[in-house]
């Protein structure tokens, strides 16, 4: 019960969306709590606008990852912003990628929408974006949970050891328990783990964010970043930061752009929203990055002191106090 978890997540990712989704998966599926730690988690502080501008608004990922992101972002958009034009585009693109992966055939001359609603032949799965999101919530469960261990099957287990083993494979998160009661979600969960569709899902693809949706896309991802930081702060989960390692691997061009200043900025005058997430400064790998703990602290202190702006200034004493905290 007292064994705490450190999980490295959000350092490298195919896209900011799946990086953020991976952080939420860690929180939900691992039931992370007070005393647990996230390693790196750079995606929580990556500058969304610079990231996509640098990549010409093109997302390069596997079809399965893109599909998962579309359903997850659709749910987040409705919860954090409301139903917007972006939601409509997410639904259309979800339909395209779901058809590509989980529809086995398409009749000649049939478009995507016609194929999706054609139930005259058994040519694969059908679903709506909400059922798919529920199936994603089940991914913290054992792969056999979908159909073999639905609520009825669990009641049929007689041996105590079988019941204990089955419950150990379930994520006791309220949303996952709701998803388990949805037959479509269980079927989609099984399909996700099936070799039948895997080859299609592994195929790489590119998705370009249309100009008319980019501002809404930015706003949504920035809101998700703030929401996840709020959850992490509330649960007293710590983030292990590694300035030199993150500088070489991540998206920042200067040390003062390190996301640690977005995670924990108590006492500092910064342009970022206030957060008091528990953080630590680490070396990651002293040999690989030719550094020491003292050097990492010094780099952050110098970076903050030498890159002041007229609107946001911090004295050396203020910076030392921040480092001490």
C-alpha positions in Angstrom: 0.0 0.0 0.0 2.9 2.4 0.8 4.8 1.6 -2.4 4.8 4.8 -4.5 5.2 4.9 -8.3 7.5 6.9 -10.6 6.3 6.9 -14.2 8.1 8.5 -17.0 5.7 10.2 -19.4 5.3 13.2 -21.7 9.0 13.5 -22.7 8.8 12.3 -26.2 5.5 11.9 -28.1 4.1 11.8 -31.7 2.0 14.8 -31.0 1.1 17.1 -28.1 -2.4 15.6 -27.9 -1.1 12.0 -27.4 1.5 13.3 -25.0 -1.2 14.9 -22.8 -3.4 11.8 -23.2 -0.5 9.7 -22.0 -0.3 11.8 -18.8 -4.0 11.4 -18.1 -3.7 7.7 -18.8 -1.1 7.5 -16.1 -3.3 9.4 -13.6 -6.3 7.3 -14.3 -5.0 3.8 -15.1 -2.2 3.8 -12.5 -4.5 5.5 -9.9 -1.6 7.9 -9.1 -1.9 9.6 -5.7 0.0 11.6 -3.0 3.6 10.7 -3.2 3.7 9.3 -6.7 5.9 11.0 -9.3 5.9 11.8 -13.0 9.2 11.8 -14.8 9.8 14.7 -17.2 6.2 15.5 -18.3 7.4 18.2 -20.6 4.2 18.1 -22.6 2.4 19.8 -19.8 4.5 22.9 -20.4 5.3 22.7 -24.1 4.3 25.9 -26.0 1.4 24.7 -28.1 1.5 27.4 -30.7 5.2 27.2 -31.3 5.1 23.5 -31.5 2.5 23.3 -34.3 3.9 26.3 -36.2 7.3 24.7 -36.3 5.7 21.6 -37.8 3.5 23.5 -40.3 0.4 22.3 -38.5 0.9 18.7 -39.6 0.5 15.8 -37.2 2.6 12.7 -38.2 1.5 9.5 -36.3 0.0 6.1 -36.6 -3.6 5.9 -37.6 -4.5 4.3 -34.3 -2.9 7.1 -32.3 -4.6 9.8 -34.4 -8.0 8.1 -33.9 -7.5 7.9 -30.2 -6.5 11.5 -30.0 -9.6 12.6 -32.0 -12.0 10.9 -29.7 -10.1 12.0 -26.5 -9.9 15.7 -27.7 -13.6 15.6 -28.7 -14.6 14.6 -25.1 -12.2 17.2 -23.7 -13.5 20.0 -25.9 -17.1 19.4 -24.8 -16.2 19.3 -21.2 -13.7 22.3 -21.1 -15.1 24.6 -23.8 -18.4 23.3 -25.1 -19.6 22.1 -28.5 -17.7 24.2 -31.0 -16.9 24.0 -34.8 -13.8 22.1 -33.8 -16.0 19.3 -32.4 -17.7 18.9 -35.8 -14.3 18.6 -37.5 -13.1 16.1 -34.9 -16.2 14.0 -35.5 -15.7 13.9 -39.3 -12.0 13.0 -39.0 -12.8 10.4 -36.4 -15.3 8.8 -38.8 -12.5 8.7 -41.5 -9.9 7.1 -39.3 -12.3 4.7 -37.7 -13.4 3.5 -41.1 -9.8 3.1 -42.2 -9.0 0.8 -39.3 -12.1 -1.0 -38.2 -14.2 -1.2 -41.4 -13.1 -4.3 -43.3 -14.4 -3.4 -46.8 -15.9 -0.6 -48.7 -18.2 -1.1 -51.7 -17.2 0.4 -55.1 -18.3 4.0 -55.4 -19.3 4.1 -51.7 -18.0 7.1 -49.7 -16.9 7.0 -46.1 -20.2 8.0 -44.6 -22.2 5.5 -46.8 -19.8 2.7 -45.9 -20.0 3.6 -42.2 -23.8 3.2 -42.1 -24.0 0.3 -44.5 -25.1 -2.6 -42.3 -26.3 -4.9 -45.2 -23.0 -6.9 -45.0 -20.7 -7.7 -42.1 -17.9 -5.5 -43.0 -16.5 -4.5 -39.6 -17.4 -2.4 -36.6 -19.6 0.6 -36.2 -19.6 3.0 -33.3 -20.1 6.7 -32.3 -17.3 8.8 -30.9 -18.7 8.7 -27.4 -18.7 4.9 -27.3 -15.1 4.9 -28.5 -14.1 7.3 -25.8 -15.6 4.9 -23.2 -13.6 2.1 -24.8 -10.5 4.1 -24.2 -11.4 4.4 -20.5 -11.2 0.6 -20.3 -7.6 0.5 -21.4 -6.4 0.5 -17.8 -8.0 -3.0 -17.5 -6.7 -6.4 -18.4 -7.3 -7.0 -22.1 -9.7 -9.9 -21.3 -12.1 -7.6 -19.5 -14.0 -6.5 -22.6 -16.3 -9.5 -23.3 -15.0 -12.3 -21.1 -15.3 -10.4 -17.9 -18.3 -8.2 -18.3 -20.5 -7.5 -15.2 -22.5 -10.7 -15.7 -19.5 -12.9 -16.1 -18.0 -11.6 -12.9 -21.1 -12.6 -11.0 -20.7 -16.2 -12.4 -17.2 -16.6 -10.9 -17.4 -19.0 -7.9 -13.8 -19.5 -6.7 -12.5 -16.7 -4.5 -9.1 -16.7 -6.2 -10.8 -16.2 -9.6 -12.8 -13.3 -8.3 -9.7 -11.7 -6.8 -7.7 -12.2 -10.0 -10.5 -10.7 -12.1 -10.9 -7.7 -9.9 -7.1 -7.1 -9.8 -7.3 -6.7 -13.6 -9.9 -4.0 -13.4 -9.3 -0.3 -13.0 -11.6 0.8 -10.1 -12.1 4.3 -11.5 -15.7 5.4 -11.6 -15.6 6.3 -15.3 -14.1 2.9 -16.2 -16.8 1.1 -14.3 -19.4 3.1 -16.2 -17.7 2.2 -19.5 -17.6 -1.5 -18.6 -21.4 -1.5 -18.6 -21.5 -0.3 -22.2 -21.7 -3.2 -24.6 -20.3 -1.2 -27.6 -17.4 0.0 -25.5 -16.5 -3.5 -24.5 -16.6 -4.7 -28.1 -14.4 -1.8 -29.2 -12.0 -2.5 -26.4 -11.7 -6.1 -27.6 -11.2 -4.9 -31.2 -8.4 -2.6 -30.0 -6.5 -5.6 -28.7 -7.2 -7.8 -31.8 -4.7 -8.7 -34.4 -7.6 -8.5 -36.9 -7.3 -4.7 -37.0 -3.8 -4.1 -35.7 -2.0 -3.9 -39.0 -4.2 -1.1 -40.2 -3.8 0.8 -37.0 0.0 0.7 -37.1 0.1 2.4 -40.5 1.6 5.9 -40.4 -0.4 8.9 -41.6 -0.4 12.7 -41.6 -3.2 15.0 -40.5 -3.2 18.7 -41.2 -5.1 21.0 -38.9 -7.1 23.3 -41.2 -6.5 27.1 -40.7 -10.1 27.7 -39.6 -9.7 25.4 -36.6 -6.2 26.2 -35.4 -7.1 28.9 -32.9 -9.7 26.6 -31.3 -7.1 23.7 -31.4 -4.6 25.8 -29.5 -7.1 27.0 -26.9 -8.2 23.4 -26.3 -4.8 22.0 -25.8 -3.8 24.9 -23.5 -6.9 24.3 -21.4 -6.0 20.6 -21.2 -2.5 21.4 -20.0 -3.9 23.6 -17.2 -6.6 21.1 -16.3 -4.0 18.3 -15.9 -1.6 20.5 -14.0 -4.5 21.3 -11.6 -5.2 17.6 -11.1 -1.5 16.9 -10.4 -1.3 19.7 -8.0 -4.4 18.7 -6.2 -3.3 15.1 -5.8 0.2 16.1 -4.5 1.9 14.2 -7.4 5.4 15.4 -8.0 7.2 16.0 -11.3 10.9 15.2 -11.7 12.5 17.8 -14.0 15.8 17.4 -15.8 16.9 20.8 -17.3 19.9 19.7 -19.4 18.3 16.5 -20.6 15.0 18.2 -21.4 16.9 21.1 -23.2 18.5 18.6 -25.6 15.5 16.4 -26.1 12.6 18.8 -25.7 11.2 21.8 -27.6 12.8 24.6 -25.6 15.5 26.9 -27.0 16.7 28.4 -23.7 16.8 27.1 -20.1 14.4 29.8 -18.9 11.8 28.3 -21.2 11.9 25.0 -19.2 8.3 23.9 -18.2 9.4 23.8 -14.5 8.6 27.5 -14.4 5.0 26.6 -15.4 4.8 23.7 -13.0 6.0 25.6 -9.9 6.4 29.4 -9.9 5.5 30.3 -6.3 7.4 33.5 -5.3 8.5 34.2 -8.9 7.1 36.9 -11.2 6.4 35.1 -14.5 4.0 35.3 -17.4 2.5 31.9 -16.6 -0.6 30.9 -14.6 0.1 30.3 -10.9 0.9 26.6 -10.0 2.4 25.0 -7.0 3.1 21.5 -8.3 5.8 19.7 -6.3 8.9 19.6 -8.5 12.5 18.5 -8.2 15.6 19.4 -10.3 17.5 16.3 -11.3 20.5 15.3 -13.6 18.7 12.4 -15.4 22.0 10.9 -16.4 25.2 12.6 -15.2 27.5 10.8 -17.6 25.5 11.2 -20.8 24.8 14.9 -20.2 28.1 15.8 -18.5 26.5 17.5 -15.6 25.9 17.5 -11.9 23.1 18.5 -9.5 24.9 21.7 -8.6 25.3 22.6 -12.3 21.6 21.9 -13.0 20.6 24.3 -10.2 23.1 26.9 -11.4 21.9 26.7 -15.0 18.3 27.4 -13.9 19.3 30.3 -11.7 21.4 31.9 -14.4 18.8 31.4 -17.0 16.1 33.1 -15.0 18.4 36.0 -14.0 19.8 36.7 -17.5 16.5 36.4 -19.4 14.4 39.0 -17.6 11.7 41.0 -19.3 10.5 44.5 -18.5 7.1 43.1 -17.3 8.5 40.2 -15.3 11.7 40.7 -13.2 13.1 38.6 -10.3 16.1 39.6 -8.1 18.9 37.1 -7.4 17.5 36.7 -3.8 14.0 35.8 -5.2 15.5 33.2 -7.5 17.6 31.6 -4.7 14.4 31.5 -2.5 12.6 29.7 -5.4 15.4 27.2 -5.7 15.4 26.6 -2.0 11.7 25.9 -2.1 
